[in-house]
């Protein structure tokens, strides 16, 4: 899920729609206008527009219970 103008994350522990909703909520608490795309199969999350502080978003996702790190 490499998207130009987006910040991508690898997120562990997501396996259902509720997980995706929790991750989306955590991201949008930090970036209210962000568009979030979750791919459960690949455990990837894409946030558009790109975040100026991907580490802060990764921390918010991790605090929601899903260990996350920025993807290459």
Secondary structure, DSSP 4 states (H G I P E B T S, - for coil): ---TTEEEEEETT--SHHHHHHHHHHHHHHSTT-EEEEETTTTEEEEESPPS-HHHHHHHHHHTT--EEE--
